[in-house]
């Protein structure tokens, strides 16, 4: 019975790291570290509840205002006519 209950759920996670240098008229470096988590639950055959959370931390020596953490939350519905879901947020 446990498998039957879990097959209607989907979970995902992600981590990212970016760093860059600018040599143009605004010189300096910046970086970003981010993490994400997503969850979905099948409601009926073709319709699912989907949600996600992302946190990103920016770092810049040239622009102090960029040094902050940004959070993003999304909630919506997903539709699938077959095995490929489409998300509507």
Buried (B, 14 or more C-beta within 10 A) or exposed (E): EEEEEEEEEBEEEEEEEEEEEEEEEEEEEBBBBBEBEBEBEBEEEEEBEBBBBBBBEBBBEEEEEBEEEEEEEEEEBBEBEEEEBEBEE
